[in-house]
Amino acid sequence: MFLWALACGGADETCPTGQELLADGSCQPVPTGDDDDDDDDDDDVTTPTAETGTTSTGCPTFYAGPTAITDASVTCLGPVVTLAAETTGWAGDARVYEIEQNTPSWSDEHPLGSVEREPCGAWETLDVNLTTGAAVATWASGTSTVFTCATHYDANQLTFAVAVWDTDLNLADCVVWGADPAGVRTGAHLGVNDPTFDTSGCRTITP
């Protein structure tokens, strides 16, 4: 009678808590469905990251090409101007420099922020929205500009240069367009505020 009870009894009757009785009379841990090495009862799923060639969203491969500017635009609507750029690859940083054609050649520079980026690193859209018509004493980078739609943006009185850096913060590409691209590229036409990036290698484009 005792041997029959031993063979047919539950794990709690013959094995320590958390173990089950096997047919040969030995005990083993009760399976939990957890096949990893940590202390919880959940199977851990390792999600690839950009560093391993994929993204956390499950991209099969992560874009590994250069960061380059594919397009740029200026849209001025009354009190606000939007300066924008599109890139292949993600940008670690991006800036836009603008300078007026006529003396005293006022110029300013602004950071471009990310608007949208493809999750696998293939492209990114960047822009900055500026309040137009600010006073020289009160304009602020990334917020406002002294230029206006009627006098400057819509009258072809400005030259623009956009530079982007890759995610390692190496200068990756630069483009220039507008009233005097050659003057900005060579440094012959620079304004009150010099650009913080080298414009000599900028490509001339026609947005």
CYANA upper distance limits for C-alpha pairs under 8 A (distance plus 0.5 A):
  1 MET  CA      5 ALA  CA      6.86
  2 PHE  CA      6 LEU  CA      6.81
  3 LEU  CA      7 ALA  CA      6.80
  4 TRP  CA      8 CYS  CA      6.70
  5 ALA  CA      9 GLY  CA      5.93
  6 LEU  CA     14 THR  CA      7.68
  7 ALA  CA     23 ALA  CA      8.12
  7 ALA  CA     25 GLY  CA      7.64
  9 GLY  CA     13 GLU  CA      6.67
  9 GLY  CA     14 THR  CA      7.67
 10 GLY  CA     14 THR  CA      7.47
 10 GLY  CA     20 GLU  CA      8.19
 10 GLY  CA     21 LEU  CA      7.73
 11 ALA  CA     15 CYS  CA      5.74
 11 ALA  CA     16 PRO  CA      8.17
 11 ALA  CA     17 THR  CA      8.43
 11 ALA  CA     19 GLN  CA      7.05
 11 ALA  CA     20 GLU  CA      5.03
 11 ALA  CA     21 LEU  CA      5.65
 12 ASP  CA     16 PRO  CA      7.17
 12 ASP  CA     17 THR  CA      6.78
 12 ASP  CA     19 GLN  CA      8.35
 12 ASP  CA     20 GLU  CA      8.01
 14 THR  CA     21 LEU  CA      7.63
 15 CYS  CA     19 GLN  CA      6.37
 15 CYS  CA     20 GLU  CA      6.67
 15 CYS  CA     21 LEU  CA      6.85
 15 CYS  CA     27 CYS  CA      6.48
 18 GLY  CA     29 PRO  CA      6.30
 18 GLY  CA     30 VAL  CA      6.15
 19 GLN  CA     27 CYS  CA      6.49
 19 GLN  CA     28 GLN  CA      5.59
 19 GLN  CA     29 PRO  CA      4.52
 19 GLN  CA     30 VAL  CA      5.30
 20 GLU  CA     27 CYS  CA      5.87
 20 GLU  CA     28 GLN  CA      5.98
 20 GLU  CA     29 PRO  CA      6.65
 20 GLU  CA     30 VAL  CA      6.08
 21 LEU  CA     25 GLY  CA      6.61
 21 LEU  CA     26 SER  CA      6.37
 21 LEU  CA     27 CYS  CA      5.18
 21 LEU  CA     28 GLN  CA      7.26
 22 LEU  CA     26 SER  CA      5.89
 22 LEU  CA     27 CYS  CA      6.38
 22 LEU  CA     28 GLN  CA      7.77
 32 THR  CA     41 ASP  CA      6.63
 33 GLY  CA     41 ASP  CA      7.49
 33 GLY  CA     42 ASP  CA      7.62
 33 GLY  CA     43 ASP  CA      7.54
 34 ASP  CA     40 ASP  CA      8.11
 34 ASP  CA     41 ASP  CA      5.61
 34 ASP  CA     42 ASP  CA      5.56
 34 ASP  CA     43 ASP  CA      5.21
 34 ASP  CA     44 ASP  CA      8.47
 35 ASP  CA     42 ASP  CA      8.46
 35 ASP  CA     43 ASP  CA      6.36
 36 ASP  CA     42 ASP  CA      8.45
 36 ASP  CA     43 ASP  CA      6.50
 36 ASP  CA     44 ASP  CA      6.92
 47 THR  CA     56 SER  CA      6.32
 47 THR  CA     58 GLY  CA      7.95
 48 PRO  CA     52 THR  CA      6.77
 48 PRO  CA     53 GLY  CA      8.08
 48 PRO  CA     54 THR  CA      6.15
 48 PRO  CA     55 THR  CA      6.46
 48 PRO  CA     56 SER  CA      6.19
 48 PRO  CA     58 GLY  CA      7.56
 49 THR  CA     53 GLY  CA      7.22
 49 THR  CA     54 THR  CA      5.72
 49 THR  CA     55 THR  CA      4.96
 49 THR  CA     56 SER  CA      5.55
 50 ALA  CA     54 THR  CA      5.24
 50 ALA  CA     55 THR  CA      5.04
 50 ALA  CA     56 SER  CA      7.63
 50 ALA  CA     62 PHE  CA      6.72
 53 GLY  CA     60 PRO  CA      8.27
 53 GLY  CA     61 THR  CA      5.85
 53 GLY  CA     62 PHE  CA      5.54
 54 THR  CA     58 GLY  CA      7.04
 54 THR  CA     59 CYS  CA      5.63
 54 THR  CA     60 PRO  CA      6.14
 54 THR  CA     61 THR  CA      5.19
 54 THR  CA     62 PHE  CA      5.28
 54 THR  CA    120 CYS  CA      7.70
 55 THR  CA     59 CYS  CA      5.73
 55 THR  CA     60 PRO  CA      8.32
 55 THR  CA     61 THR  CA      8.04
 55 THR  CA     62 PHE  CA      6.97
 55 THR  CA    119 PRO  CA      7.68
 55 THR  CA    120 CYS  CA      6.64
 57 THR  CA    119 PRO  CA      7.76
 59 CYS  CA    119 PRO  CA      8.27
 59 CYS  CA    120 CYS  CA      6.33
 61 THR  CA    120 CYS  CA      7.61
 62 PHE  CA    120 CYS  CA      5.53
 62 PHE  CA    121 GLY  CA      6.49
 62 PHE  CA    122 ALA  CA      8.21
 63 TYR  CA     89 GLY  CA      7.20
 63 TYR  CA    120 CYS  CA      6.61
 63 TYR  CA    121 GLY  CA      5.49
 63 TYR  CA    122 ALA  CA      5.78
 64 ALA  CA     89 GLY  CA      8.27
 64 ALA  CA    121 GLY  CA      8.40
 65 GLY  CA     89 GLY  CA      7.30
 66 PRO  CA     88 THR  CA      7.79
 66 PRO  CA     89 GLY  CA      6.85
 66 PRO  CA    166 ASP  CA      8.23
 66 PRO  CA    172 ALA  CA      7.89
 67 THR  CA     87 THR  CA      7.03
 67 THR  CA     88 THR  CA      5.88
 67 THR  CA     89 GLY  CA      5.06
 67 THR  CA     90 TRP  CA      6.84
 67 THR  CA     91 ALA  CA      7.15
 67 THR  CA    164 VAL  CA      8.19
 67 THR  CA    165 TRP  CA      7.92
 67 THR  CA    166 ASP  CA      6.23
 67 THR  CA    172 ALA  CA      6.40
 67 THR  CA    173 ASP  CA      7.62
 68 ALA  CA     87 THR  CA      5.79
 68 ALA  CA     88 THR  CA      5.84
 68 ALA  CA     89 GLY  CA      7.43
 68 ALA  CA    164 VAL  CA      7.94
 68 ALA  CA    172 ALA  CA      6.98
 68 ALA  CA    173 ASP  CA      5.93
 69 ILE  CA     85 ALA  CA      7.41
 69 ILE  CA     86 GLU  CA      6.32
 69 ILE  CA     87 THR  CA      4.83
 69 ILE  CA     88 THR  CA      7.05
 69 ILE  CA    164 VAL  CA      7.94
 69 ILE  CA    173 ASP  CA      6.96
 69 ILE  CA    174 CYS  CA      7.74
 69 ILE  CA    175 VAL  CA      7.86
 70 THR  CA     85 ALA  CA      8.07
 70 THR  CA     86 GLU  CA      6.06
 70 THR  CA     87 THR  CA      5.71
 70 THR  CA     88 THR  CA      7.25
 71 ASP  CA     85 ALA  CA      6.09
 71 ASP  CA     86 GLU  CA      5.64
 71 ASP  CA     87 THR  CA      7.61
 71 ASP  CA    207 PRO  CA      6.74
 72 ALA  CA     83 LEU  CA      8.15
 72 ALA  CA     84 ALA  CA      6.03
 72 ALA  CA     85 ALA  CA      4.65
 72 ALA  CA     86 GLU  CA      6.81
 72 ALA  CA    207 PRO  CA      6.22
 73 SER  CA     82 THR  CA      8.49
 73 SER  CA     83 LEU  CA      6.45
 73 SER  CA     84 ALA  CA      5.73
 73 SER  CA     85 ALA  CA      6.89
 73 SER  CA    207 PRO  CA      6.66
 74 VAL  CA     81 VAL  CA      7.55
 74 VAL  CA     82 THR  CA      6.28
 74 VAL  CA     83 LEU  CA      5.27
 74 VAL  CA     84 ALA  CA      6.98
 74 VAL  CA    153 TYR  CA      8.29
 75 THR  CA     81 VAL  CA      6.09
 75 THR  CA     82 THR  CA      5.63
 75 THR  CA     83 LEU  CA      7.14
 76 CYS  CA     80 VAL  CA      6.51
 76 CYS  CA     81 VAL  CA      4.60
 76 CYS  CA     82 THR  CA      6.77
 76 CYS  CA    149 CYS  CA      6.13
 76 CYS  CA    153 TYR  CA      7.22
 76 CYS  CA    154 ASP  CA      8.01
 77 LEU  CA     81 VAL  CA      6.59
 77 LEU  CA    149 CYS  CA      7.54
 78 GLY  CA    132 THR  CA      8.38
 78 GLY  CA    149 CYS  CA      6.99
 79 PRO  CA    131 THR  CA      6.13
 79 PRO  CA    132 THR  CA      5.76
 79 PRO  CA    133 GLY  CA      8.02
 79 PRO  CA    148 THR  CA      8.24
 79 PRO  CA    149 CYS  CA      8.37
 80 VAL  CA    129 ASN  CA      6.98
 80 VAL  CA    130 LEU  CA      5.97
 80 VAL  CA    131 THR  CA      5.16
 80 VAL  CA    132 THR  CA      6.08
 81 VAL  CA    129 ASN  CA      6.21
 81 VAL  CA    130 LEU  CA      5.81
 81 VAL  CA    131 THR  CA      7.08
 81 VAL  CA    132 THR  CA      7.10
 81 VAL  CA    149 CYS  CA      8.06
 82 THR  CA    127 ASP  CA      7.18
 82 THR  CA    128 VAL  CA      6.20
 82 THR  CA    129 ASN  CA      5.02
 82 THR  CA    130 LEU  CA      6.92
 83 LEU  CA     96 VAL  CA      8.24
 83 LEU  CA    112 LEU  CA      8.49
 83 LEU  CA    127 ASP  CA      5.98
 83 LEU  CA    128 VAL  CA      5.99
 83 LEU  CA    129 ASN  CA      7.14
 84 ALA  CA    112 LEU  CA      7.90
 84 ALA  CA    125 THR  CA      7.99
 84 ALA  CA    126 LEU  CA      6.08
 84 ALA  CA    127 ASP  CA      4.53
 84 ALA  CA    128 VAL  CA      7.05
 85 ALA  CA    125 THR  CA      6.58
 85 ALA  CA    126 LEU  CA      5.80
 85 ALA  CA    127 ASP  CA      6.76
 85 ALA  CA    162 VAL  CA      8.29
 86 GLU  CA    123 TRP  CA      7.82
 86 GLU  CA    124 GLU  CA      6.35
 86 GLU  CA    125 THR  CA      5.08
 86 GLU  CA    126 LEU  CA      6.71
 87 THR  CA     91 ALA  CA      8.01
 87 THR  CA    123 TRP  CA      5.89
 87 THR  CA    124 GLU  CA      5.81
 87 THR  CA    125 THR  CA      7.02
 88 THR  CA    122 ALA  CA      6.10
 88 THR  CA    123 TRP  CA      4.70
 88 THR  CA    124 GLU  CA      7.03
 89 GLY  CA    121 GLY  CA      5.83
 89 GLY  CA    122 ALA  CA      5.21
 89 GLY  CA    123 TRP  CA      5.10
 89 GLY  CA    124 GLU  CA      7.04
 89 GLY  CA    166 ASP  CA      8.34
 90 TRP  CA    117 ARG  CA      7.56
 90 TRP  CA    121 GLY  CA      6.18
 90 TRP  CA    122 ALA  CA      7.50
 90 TRP  CA    123 TRP  CA      6.39
 90 TRP  CA    124 GLU  CA      6.09
 90 TRP  CA    166 ASP  CA      7.12
 90 TRP  CA    167 THR  CA      7.15
 91 ALA  CA    124 GLU  CA      7.66
 91 ALA  CA    164 VAL  CA      6.63
 91 ALA  CA    165 TRP  CA      6.12
 91 ALA  CA    166 ASP  CA      5.41
 91 ALA  CA    167 THR  CA      6.27
 92 GLY  CA    164 VAL  CA      7.96
 92 GLY  CA    165 TRP  CA      5.87
 92 GLY  CA    166 ASP  CA      5.36
 92 GLY  CA    167 THR  CA      4.54
 92 GLY  CA    168 ASP  CA      7.23
 92 GLY  CA    169 LEU  CA      6.14
 93 ASP  CA    111 PRO  CA      8.35
 93 ASP  CA    112 LEU  CA      8.04
 93 ASP  CA    164 VAL  CA      6.27
 93 ASP  CA    165 TRP  CA      5.57
 93 ASP  CA    166 ASP  CA      7.51
 93 ASP  CA    167 THR  CA      8.10
 93 ASP  CA    169 LEU  CA      7.31
 94 ALA  CA    111 PRO  CA      6.45
 94 ALA  CA    112 LEU  CA      5.71
 94 ALA  CA    113 GLY  CA      7.82
 94 ALA  CA    126 LEU  CA      8.46
 94 ALA  CA    162 VAL  CA      7.74
 94 ALA  CA    163 ALA  CA      6.11
 94 ALA  CA    164 VAL  CA      4.76
 94 ALA  CA    165 TRP  CA      6.65
 95 ARG  CA    109 GLU  CA      7.43
 95 ARG  CA    110 HIS  CA      6.10
 95 ARG  CA    111 PRO  CA      4.87
 95 ARG  CA    112 LEU  CA      5.77
 95 ARG  CA    162 VAL  CA      6.21
 95 ARG  CA    163 ALA  CA      5.98
 95 ARG  CA    164 VAL  CA      7.13
 96 VAL  CA    109 GLU  CA      6.07
 96 VAL  CA    110 HIS  CA      5.87
 96 VAL  CA    111 PRO  CA      6.89
 96 VAL  CA    112 LEU  CA      7.35
 96 VAL  CA    160 PHE  CA      7.39
 96 VAL  CA    161 ALA  CA      6.13
 96 VAL  CA    162 VAL  CA      4.88
 96 VAL  CA    163 ALA  CA      7.04
 97 TYR  CA    107 SER  CA      7.80
 97 TYR  CA    108 ASP  CA      6.40
 97 TYR  CA    109 GLU  CA      4.80
 97 TYR  CA    110 HIS  CA      7.10
 97 TYR  CA    160 PHE  CA      6.10
 97 TYR  CA    161 ALA  CA      5.56
 97 TYR  CA    162 VAL  CA      6.85
 97 TYR  CA    195 PRO  CA      6.71
 98 GLU  CA    107 SER  CA      6.03
 98 GLU  CA    108 ASP  CA      6.16
 98 GLU  CA    109 GLU  CA      6.85
 98 GLU  CA    158 LEU  CA      6.94
 98 GLU  CA    159 THR  CA      6.10
 98 GLU  CA    160 PHE  CA      5.02
 98 GLU  CA    161 ALA  CA      7.01
 99 ILE  CA    105 SER  CA      6.75
 99 ILE  CA    106 TRP  CA      6.38
 99 ILE  CA    107 SER  CA      4.61
 99 ILE  CA    108 ASP  CA      7.18
 99 ILE  CA    158 LEU  CA      5.91
 99 ILE  CA    159 THR  CA      5.88
 99 ILE  CA    160 PHE  CA      7.20
 99 ILE  CA    190 LEU  CA      7.72
 99 ILE  CA    191 GLY  CA      6.70
100 GLU  CA    105 SER  CA      5.55
100 GLU  CA    106 TRP  CA      6.30
100 GLU  CA    107 SER  CA      6.90
100 GLU  CA    152 HIS  CA      7.79
100 GLU  CA    157 GLN  CA      6.02
100 GLU  CA    158 LEU  CA      4.89
100 GLU  CA    159 THR  CA      6.96
100 GLU  CA    191 GLY  CA      8.23
101 GLN  CA    105 SER  CA      6.60
101 GLN  CA    157 GLN  CA      5.63
101 GLN  CA    158 LEU  CA      6.12
101 GLN  CA    159 THR  CA      7.65
101 GLN  CA    179 ALA  CA      7.10
101 GLN  CA    180 ASP  CA      7.78
102 ASN  CA    157 GLN  CA      7.82
104 PRO  CA    191 GLY  CA      8.00
104 PRO  CA    192 VAL  CA      8.10
105 SER  CA    190 LEU  CA      7.87
105 SER  CA    191 GLY  CA      5.29
105 SER  CA    192 VAL  CA      6.87
106 TRP  CA    191 GLY  CA      5.87
106 TRP  CA    192 VAL  CA      5.71
106 TRP  CA    193 ASN  CA      7.74
107 SER  CA    190 LEU  CA      8.26
107 SER  CA    191 GLY  CA      5.64
107 SER  CA    192 VAL  CA      6.15
107 SER  CA    193 ASN  CA      5.94
107 SER  CA    194 ASP  CA      7.98
108 ASP  CA    141 SER  CA      7.89
108 ASP  CA    145 THR  CA      7.82
108 ASP  CA    192 VAL  CA      8.47
108 ASP  CA    193 ASN  CA      6.46
108 ASP  CA    194 ASP  CA      8.37
108 ASP  CA    195 PRO  CA      8.27
109 GLU  CA    141 SER  CA      6.84
109 GLU  CA    142 GLY  CA      8.39
109 GLU  CA    193 ASN  CA      8.47
109 GLU  CA    195 PRO  CA      7.18
110 HIS  CA    128 VAL  CA      8.03
110 HIS  CA    141 SER  CA      5.56
110 HIS  CA    142 GLY  CA      5.32
111 PRO  CA    128 VAL  CA      7.50
111 PRO  CA    141 SER  CA      7.95
111 PRO  CA    142 GLY  CA      6.31
112 LEU  CA    126 LEU  CA      6.14
112 LEU  CA    127 ASP  CA      5.36
112 LEU  CA    128 VAL  CA      5.71
112 LEU  CA    142 GLY  CA      8.32
113 GLY  CA    126 LEU  CA      5.71
113 GLY  CA    127 ASP  CA      5.98
113 GLY  CA    128 VAL  CA      6.79
114 SER  CA    124 GLU  CA      7.58
114 SER  CA    125 THR  CA      6.53
114 SER  CA    126 LEU  CA      4.94
114 SER  CA    127 ASP  CA      7.17
115 VAL  CA    124 GLU  CA      8.08
115 VAL  CA    125 THR  CA      5.94
115 VAL  CA    126 LEU  CA      5.70
115 VAL  CA    127 ASP  CA      7.18
116 GLU  CA    124 GLU  CA      6.24
116 GLU  CA    125 THR  CA      5.71
116 GLU  CA    126 LEU  CA      7.68
117 ARG  CA    121 GLY  CA      7.59
117 ARG  CA    122 ALA  CA      8.39
117 ARG  CA    123 TRP  CA      6.33
117 ARG  CA    124 GLU  CA      4.61
117 ARG  CA    125 THR  CA      6.72
118 GLU  CA    122 ALA  CA      6.25
118 GLU  CA    123 TRP  CA      5.91
118 GLU  CA    124 GLU  CA      6.72
128 VAL  CA    142 GLY  CA      7.14
129 ASN  CA    142 GLY  CA      8.00
129 ASN  CA    143 THR  CA      7.51
130 LEU  CA    142 GLY  CA      7.19
130 LEU  CA    143 THR  CA      5.55
130 LEU  CA    144 SER  CA      4.99
130 LEU  CA    145 THR  CA      6.83
131 THR  CA    143 THR  CA      6.89
131 THR  CA    144 SER  CA      4.92
131 THR  CA    145 THR  CA      6.76
132 THR  CA    144 SER  CA      6.42
132 THR  CA    145 THR  CA      5.71
132 THR  CA    146 VAL  CA      6.47
132 THR  CA    147 PHE  CA      6.19
132 THR  CA    148 THR  CA      5.65
132 THR  CA    149 CYS  CA      7.91
133 GLY  CA    144 SER  CA      8.28
133 GLY  CA    145 THR  CA      6.69
133 GLY  CA    146 VAL  CA      5.03
133 GLY  CA    147 PHE  CA      5.83
133 GLY  CA    148 THR  CA      5.63
134 ALA  CA    138 THR  CA      6.97
134 ALA  CA    139 TRP  CA      5.81
134 ALA  CA    144 SER  CA      6.71
134 ALA  CA    145 THR  CA      5.96
134 ALA  CA    146 VAL  CA      4.90
134 ALA  CA    147 PHE  CA      7.87
135 ALA  CA    139 TRP  CA      6.39
135 ALA  CA    145 THR  CA      8.49
135 ALA  CA    146 VAL  CA      6.28
136 VAL  CA    146 VAL  CA      6.67
139 TRP  CA    143 THR  CA      8.03
139 TRP  CA    144 SER  CA      5.80
139 TRP  CA    145 THR  CA      5.98
139 TRP  CA    146 VAL  CA      6.92
140 ALA  CA    144 SER  CA      5.76
140 ALA  CA    145 THR  CA      7.42
141 SER  CA    145 THR  CA      8.12
147 PHE  CA    151 THR  CA      7.83
147 PHE  CA    152 HIS  CA      6.42
147 PHE  CA    153 TYR  CA      7.85
148 THR  CA    152 HIS  CA      6.02
148 THR  CA    153 TYR  CA      6.92
149 CYS  CA    153 TYR  CA      5.23
149 CYS  CA    154 ASP  CA      5.88
149 CYS  CA    155 ALA  CA      8.27
150 ALA  CA    154 ASP  CA      5.98
150 ALA  CA    155 ALA  CA      6.93
151 THR  CA    155 ALA  CA      6.41
151 THR  CA    157 GLN  CA      8.07
152 HIS  CA    156 ASN  CA      6.83
152 HIS  CA    157 GLN  CA      5.43
152 HIS  CA    158 LEU  CA      6.72
153 TYR  CA    157 GLN  CA      7.04
153 TYR  CA    158 LEU  CA      7.01
156 ASN  CA    178 GLY  CA      7.33
156 ASN  CA    179 ALA  CA      6.51
157 GLN  CA    178 GLY  CA      8.33
157 GLN  CA    179 ALA  CA      6.49
158 LEU  CA    178 GLY  CA      6.47
158 LEU  CA    179 ALA  CA      6.04
158 LEU  CA    180 ASP  CA      8.29
159 THR  CA    176 VAL  CA      7.80
159 THR  CA    177 TRP  CA      6.35
159 THR  CA    178 GLY  CA      4.78
159 THR  CA    179 ALA  CA      5.52
159 THR  CA    180 ASP  CA      6.23
159 THR  CA    181 PRO  CA      6.84
159 THR  CA    184 VAL  CA      8.07
160 PHE  CA    176 VAL  CA      6.03
160 PHE  CA    177 TRP  CA      5.98
160 PHE  CA    178 GLY  CA      6.54
160 PHE  CA    181 PRO  CA      8.19
161 ALA  CA    174 CYS  CA      7.45
161 ALA  CA    175 VAL  CA      6.06
161 ALA  CA    176 VAL  CA      4.72
161 ALA  CA    177 TRP  CA      7.15
161 ALA  CA    184 VAL  CA      8.42
161 ALA  CA    199 THR  CA      7.89
161 ALA  CA    202 CYS  CA      8.10
162 VAL  CA    174 CYS  CA      6.01
162 VAL  CA    175 VAL  CA      5.89
162 VAL  CA    176 VAL  CA      6.97
163 ALA  CA    171 LEU  CA      7.87
163 ALA  CA    172 ALA  CA      8.15
163 ALA  CA    173 ASP  CA      6.26
163 ALA  CA    174 CYS  CA      4.69
163 ALA  CA    175 VAL  CA      7.09
163 ALA  CA    197 PHE  CA      7.90
164 VAL  CA    171 LEU  CA      6.62
164 VAL  CA    172 ALA  CA      6.28
164 VAL  CA    173 ASP  CA      6.01
164 VAL  CA    174 CYS  CA      6.91
165 TRP  CA    169 LEU  CA      5.56
165 TRP  CA    170 ASN  CA      5.65
165 TRP  CA    171 LEU  CA      4.74
165 TRP  CA    172 ALA  CA      5.37
165 TRP  CA    173 ASP  CA      7.47
166 ASP  CA    170 ASN  CA      6.01
166 ASP  CA    171 LEU  CA      7.04
166 ASP  CA    172 ALA  CA      6.22
173 ASP  CA    202 CYS  CA      7.70
174 CYS  CA    199 THR  CA      7.63
174 CYS  CA    201 GLY  CA      7.36
174 CYS  CA    202 CYS  CA      4.96
174 CYS  CA    203 ARG  CA      6.70
175 VAL  CA    202 CYS  CA      5.11
175 VAL  CA    203 ARG  CA      5.02
175 VAL  CA    204 THR  CA      6.18
175 VAL  CA    205 ILE  CA      6.96
176 VAL  CA    181 PRO  CA      6.13
176 VAL  CA    184 VAL  CA      8.28
176 VAL  CA    185 ARG  CA      7.93
176 VAL  CA    202 CYS  CA      6.44
176 VAL  CA    203 ARG  CA      6.49
176 VAL  CA    204 THR  CA      5.40
176 VAL  CA    205 ILE  CA      6.70
177 TRP  CA    181 PRO  CA      5.68
177 TRP  CA    204 THR  CA      6.21
177 TRP  CA    205 ILE  CA      6.09
177 TRP  CA    206 THR  CA      6.79
177 TRP  CA    207 PRO  CA      8.22
178 GLY  CA    206 THR  CA      8.49
180 ASP  CA    184 VAL  CA      7.10
180 ASP  CA    189 HIS  CA      8.25
181 PRO  CA    185 ARG  CA      6.55
181 PRO  CA    204 THR  CA      7.03
182 ALA  CA    186 THR  CA      6.49
183 GLY  CA    187 GLY  CA      6.33
183 GLY  CA    188 ALA  CA      5.31
183 GLY  CA    189 HIS  CA      4.96
183 GLY  CA    190 LEU  CA      7.99
184 VAL  CA    188 ALA  CA      6.85
184 VAL  CA    189 HIS  CA      5.61
184 VAL  CA    190 LEU  CA      6.57
184 VAL  CA    199 THR  CA      7.29
184 VAL  CA    200 SER  CA      8.36
185 ARG  CA    199 THR  CA      5.57
185 ARG  CA    200 SER  CA      5.14
185 ARG  CA    201 GLY  CA      7.52
185 ARG  CA    202 CYS  CA      6.80
186 THR  CA    199 THR  CA      7.93
186 THR  CA    200 SER  CA      6.14
187 GLY  CA    199 THR  CA      8.11
187 GLY  CA    200 SER  CA      7.84
190 LEU  CA    194 ASP  CA      6.83
195 PRO  CA    199 THR  CA      8.29
